[in-house]
Amino acid sequence: MRPSIKDIARLAGVSTATVSRVLNDSPNVSPRTREKVLQIIRKLNYVPSHTARSLRRERTFSIGLIVPHSADYIFSFPYLNLFIKGLSRGAREKKYHIIFSTEDENIMELYEEFVRKRVVDGMVVVDVSDGDPRVALLSSLKLPFVVVGRPSGVNDYIYVDTANEEGAYEAVKHLLKLGHRKIHFVNGPSHLSVSRQRLKGYLKALEEAGVALDTRFLHQGDFMEETGYTIVKELLNRGDKPDAVFFASDTMAIGGMKAFEESGIQVGVDVSVVGFDDVPAALMVKPSLTTVSQPICDVGYNVARLLIGMIEGEDVKSVVLPTKLVVRESTVGGATVE
């Protein structure tokens, strides 16, 4: 028969309440008693019932992540893979599970279903837009949630973000220092707050350098490799060779580099390319990609830490993680710096 808490309490000579406190990592147990109970648990190979634990504390011990894209998009996008890796590590440390879903069209209905059916104890909001209705919905339903990013038009929410504006500013400033003036910017989708922030950094660097904005140098992408490739091909086909291109994601930058190379333009010699993210492929491509490095796994980990803290009644504060420009071979005169 499967051992019970009562069996552990009897063998350890303690109350069932003490065993429960040990299982729930309560600090209100002496180290000696804790170790004694843990020895019995290990000896009996006791595994707590997730269902019983949930009923006892009126929780599911799960957090929800709904990504507003198709599964094909998600698993071909390195940022999300790294983010989920960090999120999983943070949840696992607190003995929580992640309920994961994708949705292209009826995302608000799926959010309401998650909340009203109490599928999860809290939600992670990614790909956040300015004035995002998901933030308003979760606030009204009083469900704990953490936002990845800082949308405008909403207030009083906990978020984890990276220094997107500052990172973009440093990237463009680097290109300006190399003497480039025709600096094209391939941004992400215009409705995303991260795109707004990176555009602000691009504009700030140009303004400080006294370089007038040419709106023909602004392009809208979707963070994917094919978009970077297509935009560069279109530029070159109309005879508009840039001095440099700053891409708002490494995946778009890698696509753009392929387009330059196919056209006989050598990246790092004839044109400078800078990305954003510092995914593993940025170091593997040839030439290696100069990029704005952001701690993607740490973003996911902090999201889990803050969200579970909120669920468990802790006082948590929003976090902004730093970015860092990593100069490699894809910028003219660049040297590998790790």
C-alpha positions as CSV (number, residue, x, y, z in Angstrom):
1,M,0.0,0.0,0.0
2,R,1.1,3.6,-0.6
3,P,2.5,5.2,2.6
4,S,0.5,8.1,4.0
5,I,1.4,11.2,6.1
6,K,0.0,9.3,9.1
7,D,2.6,6.5,8.5
8,I,5.4,9.0,8.3
9,A,4.2,10.8,11.5
10,R,4.0,7.5,13.4
11,L,7.5,6.4,12.4
12,A,9.0,9.8,13.0
13,G,7.2,10.3,16.3
14,V,5.7,13.6,15.3
15,S,2.3,14.9,14.5
16,T,0.8,14.8,11.0
17,A,0.8,18.7,11.1
18,T,4.6,18.6,11.5
19,V,5.0,16.3,8.5
20,S,2.8,18.6,6.4
21,R,5.0,21.6,7.4
22,V,8.1,19.7,6.3
23,L,6.5,18.8,3.0
24,N,5.5,22.4,2.4
25,D,9.0,23.7,3.3
26,S,7.7,25.6,6.3
27,P,10.3,27.4,8.4
28,N,8.5,26.5,11.6
29,V,10.2,23.1,12.1
30,S,13.5,22.6,13.8
31,P,16.4,21.3,11.6
32,R,16.7,18.1,13.7
33,T,13.0,17.3,13.3
34,R,13.0,18.2,9.6
35,E,15.9,15.8,8.9
36,K,14.3,13.1,10.9
37,V,11.0,13.4,8.9
38,L,12.9,13.6,5.6
39,Q,14.8,10.4,6.4
40,I,11.5,8.5,6.9
41,I,10.1,10.1,3.7
42,R,13.1,8.9,1.7
43,K,13.0,5.4,3.3
44,L,9.3,5.0,2.4
45,N,9.8,6.5,-1.1
46,Y,6.9,8.8,-0.2
47,V,5.6,11.0,-3.0
48,P,3.0,13.7,-2.0
49,S,-0.3,13.5,-3.9
50,H,-0.6,16.6,-6.1
51,T,-4.4,16.4,-6.0
52,A,-4.5,16.2,-2.2
53,R,-2.1,19.0,-1.9
54,S,-4.2,21.1,-4.2
55,L,-7.4,20.4,-2.4
56,R,-5.8,21.1,1.0
57,R,-4.5,24.6,-0.1
58,E,-7.2,25.4,-2.7
59,R,-4.5,25.7,-5.4
60,T,-3.6,23.9,-8.6
61,F,0.1,24.5,-8.2
62,S,0.2,25.4,-11.9
63,I,0.9,28.6,-13.8
64,G,-0.4,29.3,-17.3
65,L,1.4,30.4,-20.4
66,I,-0.7,31.1,-23.5
67,V,1.4,32.1,-26.5
68,P,-0.5,34.1,-29.1
69,H,1.0,32.3,-32.1
70,S,0.9,28.9,-33.8
71,A,3.0,26.1,-32.5
72,D,5.2,26.2,-35.7
73,Y,6.1,29.8,-34.8
74,I,7.0,29.0,-31.2
75,F,9.3,26.1,-31.8
76,S,11.1,28.0,-34.6
77,F,11.7,31.1,-32.5
78,P,14.8,30.7,-30.2
79,Y,13.8,33.5,-27.8
80,L,10.7,31.6,-26.7
81,N,12.6,28.4,-26.3
82,L,15.1,30.0,-24.0
83,F,12.4,31.9,-22.1
84,I,10.4,28.7,-21.4
85,K,13.6,27.0,-20.3
86,G,14.1,29.7,-17.6
87,L,10.4,29.7,-16.7
88,S,10.4,25.9,-16.2
89,R,13.4,26.1,-13.9
90,G,11.8,28.7,-11.7
91,A,8.5,26.8,-11.5
92,R,10.3,23.5,-10.8
93,E,12.2,25.0,-7.9
94,K,8.9,25.9,-6.2
95,K,7.2,22.6,-7.2
96,Y,4.8,24.2,-9.6
97,H,3.8,23.0,-13.1
98,I,3.4,25.0,-16.3
99,I,0.2,24.7,-18.3
100,F,1.1,25.7,-21.8
101,S,-1.1,26.5,-24.8
102,T,-1.0,28.3,-28.1
103,E,-3.8,30.3,-29.7
104,D,-3.9,32.4,-32.9
105,E,-7.4,33.7,-32.9
106,N,-9.5,33.4,-29.8
107,I,-6.9,34.2,-27.2
108,M,-9.2,36.2,-24.9
109,E,-11.7,33.3,-24.7
110,L,-8.9,31.0,-23.8
111,Y,-7.7,33.3,-21.1
112,E,-11.2,33.5,-19.6
113,E,-11.5,29.7,-19.7
114,F,-8.2,29.3,-17.9
115,V,-9.3,31.8,-15.2
116,R,-12.9,30.9,-14.7
117,K,-12.3,27.1,-14.6
118,R,-9.3,27.7,-12.2
119,V,-7.0,25.7,-14.5
120,V,-4.1,27.7,-13.0
121,D,-3.2,29.8,-10.0
122,G,-1.6,32.6,-12.1
123,M,-0.8,33.6,-15.7
124,V,2.3,34.7,-17.6
125,V,1.5,37.4,-20.3
126,V,4.0,37.4,-23.2
127,D,4.0,39.4,-26.5
128,V,2.4,42.3,-24.6
129,S,0.9,45.2,-26.5
130,D,0.3,48.8,-25.4
131,G,-3.1,48.9,-23.7
132,D,-3.2,45.0,-23.8
133,P,-6.7,43.7,-23.1
134,R,-5.3,40.6,-21.4
135,V,-3.8,42.7,-18.7
136,A,-7.1,44.5,-18.1
137,L,-8.9,41.1,-18.0
138,L,-6.6,39.5,-15.5
139,S,-6.7,42.6,-13.3
140,S,-10.5,42.6,-13.3
141,L,-10.7,38.9,-12.5
142,K,-8.2,39.3,-9.6
143,L,-5.9,36.5,-10.8
144,P,-2.2,36.9,-10.2
145,F,-0.2,37.5,-13.3
146,V,3.2,38.7,-14.5
147,V,3.8,40.6,-17.7
148,V,6.9,40.2,-19.9
149,G,7.4,43.8,-21.0
150,R,6.1,47.2,-20.0
151,P,3.0,48.2,-22.0
152,S,1.7,51.7,-21.7
153,G,-2.0,52.3,-21.1
154,V,-2.3,49.9,-18.2
155,N,-1.2,50.3,-14.5
156,D,-0.6,48.4,-11.4
157,Y,0.9,45.2,-12.7
158,I,4.1,43.3,-12.0
159,Y,6.4,42.8,-14.9
160,V,9.8,41.5,-15.9
161,D,11.6,43.3,-18.7
162,T,15.0,43.9,-20.2
163,A,16.5,47.3,-21.0
164,N,15.2,47.3,-24.6
165,E,15.5,51.0,-25.3
166,E,19.0,51.2,-23.8
167,G,20.1,48.1,-25.7
168,A,18.9,49.5,-29.0
169,Y,20.5,52.9,-28.3
170,E,23.9,51.2,-27.6
171,A,23.6,49.2,-30.8
172,V,23.0,52.2,-33.0
173,K,25.5,54.3,-31.2
174,H,28.1,51.6,-32.0
175,L,27.2,51.8,-35.7
176,L,27.4,55.6,-35.7
177,K,30.9,55.4,-34.1
178,L,32.0,53.2,-37.0
179,G,31.1,56.0,-39.3
180,H,27.8,54.7,-40.6
181,R,25.0,57.1,-41.4
182,K,22.6,55.1,-43.7
183,I,21.5,52.8,-40.8
184,H,18.3,50.9,-41.5
185,F,16.2,49.5,-38.7
186,V,14.2,46.3,-39.1
187,N,11.8,46.4,-36.1
188,G,9.3,43.9,-34.7
189,P,5.5,44.1,-35.0
190,S,4.4,47.7,-34.3
191,H,1.7,46.8,-31.7
192,L,4.2,45.2,-29.3
193,S,5.6,47.4,-26.5
194,V,9.1,45.9,-27.1
195,S,9.1,47.3,-30.6
196,R,8.2,50.8,-29.3
197,Q,11.0,50.7,-26.8
198,R,13.6,49.6,-29.4
199,L,12.5,52.2,-31.8
200,K,13.0,54.8,-29.1
201,G,16.5,53.7,-28.6
202,Y,17.2,53.8,-32.4
203,L,15.8,57.4,-32.6
204,K,17.6,58.6,-29.5
205,A,21.0,57.5,-30.9
206,L,20.4,59.2,-34.2
207,E,19.2,62.4,-32.5
208,E,22.2,62.6,-30.2
209,A,24.5,62.2,-33.2
210,G,22.7,64.9,-35.2
211,V,21.7,62.4,-37.9
212,A,18.3,63.2,-39.4
213,L,15.7,60.4,-39.5
214,D,15.0,59.0,-42.9
215,T,11.7,57.1,-42.6
216,R,12.7,55.0,-45.7
217,F,15.2,53.4,-43.3
218,L,12.4,52.1,-41.0
219,H,11.0,48.6,-41.7
220,Q,8.4,46.4,-40.0
221,G,9.3,42.8,-39.4
222,D,8.0,39.9,-37.2
223,F,11.3,38.7,-35.6
224,M,11.5,35.8,-37.9
225,E,14.4,34.8,-40.2
226,E,12.4,34.9,-43.5
227,T,11.4,38.5,-42.8
228,G,15.0,39.7,-42.4
229,Y,15.9,37.9,-45.6
230,T,13.0,39.4,-47.6
231,I,13.5,43.0,-46.5
232,V,17.2,43.0,-47.3
233,K,16.5,41.4,-50.7
234,E,13.9,44.1,-51.5
235,L,16.4,46.9,-50.5
236,L,19.1,45.5,-52.7
237,N,16.8,44.8,-55.7
238,R,15.9,48.5,-55.8
239,G,19.5,49.5,-55.6
240,D,19.4,50.8,-52.0
241,K,22.4,49.4,-50.3
242,P,22.6,50.4,-46.6
243,D,25.8,51.2,-44.7
244,A,24.4,49.1,-41.8
245,V,21.2,47.3,-40.6
246,F,20.1,47.0,-37.0
247,F,17.6,44.1,-36.7
248,A,15.3,43.9,-33.6
249,S,16.0,40.1,-33.4
250,D,19.0,37.9,-34.1
251,T,16.8,35.6,-36.2
252,M,15.9,38.5,-38.6
253,A,19.5,39.5,-38.6
254,I,20.6,36.0,-39.7
255,G,18.1,36.1,-42.5
256,G,19.4,39.5,-43.6
257,M,23.0,38.3,-43.6
258,K,22.0,35.4,-45.9
259,A,20.5,37.9,-48.3
260,F,23.6,40.1,-48.3
261,E,25.9,37.1,-48.9
262,E,23.8,35.8,-51.8
263,S,24.1,39.3,-53.4
264,G,27.9,39.2,-53.1
265,I,28.0,41.8,-50.3
266,Q,30.3,40.7,-47.5
267,V,28.9,41.3,-44.0
268,G,31.4,42.8,-41.7
269,V,33.4,44.2,-44.6
270,D,30.9,45.9,-47.0
271,V,28.0,46.3,-44.6
272,S,27.5,46.1,-40.8
273,V,24.8,44.0,-39.2
274,V,23.6,44.1,-35.6
275,G,21.0,41.9,-34.0
276,F,19.2,41.7,-30.7
277,D,18.8,38.8,-28.2
278,D,22.2,36.9,-28.4
279,V,20.6,33.5,-29.1
280,P,23.1,30.6,-29.5
281,A,23.0,30.9,-33.3
282,A,24.4,34.4,-33.1
283,L,27.8,33.0,-32.2
284,M,27.6,30.1,-34.7
285,V,26.9,32.0,-37.9
286,K,29.7,33.2,-40.1
287,P,30.6,36.0,-39.6
288,S,29.6,35.9,-36.0
289,L,26.8,38.3,-35.2
290,T,27.3,41.6,-33.2
291,T,24.2,41.7,-31.1
292,V,22.5,43.2,-28.0
293,S,22.6,40.4,-25.4
294,Q,19.7,40.0,-23.1
295,P,19.4,37.4,-20.4
296,I,16.4,35.5,-21.8
297,C,16.6,32.5,-19.5
298,D,16.8,34.9,-16.5
299,V,13.7,36.7,-17.7
300,G,11.7,33.4,-17.7
301,Y,13.2,32.4,-14.3
302,N,12.3,35.8,-12.7
303,V,8.7,35.6,-14.2
304,A,8.2,32.3,-12.4
305,R,9.8,33.5,-9.2
306,L,7.6,36.7,-9.0
307,L,4.4,35.0,-10.1
308,I,4.7,32.2,-7.6
309,G,5.6,34.7,-5.0
310,M,2.4,36.6,-5.8
311,I,0.3,33.4,-5.6
312,E,1.8,32.6,-2.2
313,G,1.1,36.1,-0.8
314,E,4.6,37.6,-1.0
315,D,5.3,41.2,-1.6
316,V,7.1,41.3,-5.0
317,K,8.5,44.0,-7.2
318,S,8.9,44.3,-10.9
319,V,12.4,43.6,-12.4
320,V,14.2,45.2,-15.3
321,L,17.3,43.2,-16.4
322,P,20.3,44.8,-18.1
323,T,21.3,44.3,-21.7
324,K,24.9,44.4,-23.1
325,L,26.3,45.0,-26.6
326,V,28.5,42.1,-27.7
327,V,30.7,43.2,-30.6
328,R,31.6,40.3,-33.0
329,E,32.6,40.1,-36.7
330,S,29.4,41.2,-38.4
331,T,30.2,44.9,-37.9
332,V,32.8,46.6,-40.0
333,G,36.1,46.5,-38.1
334,G,34.4,44.5,-35.4
335,A,36.4,42.1,-33.2
336,T,35.0,39.2,-31.3
337,V,34.4,40.2,-27.7
338,E,32.9,37.6,-25.3
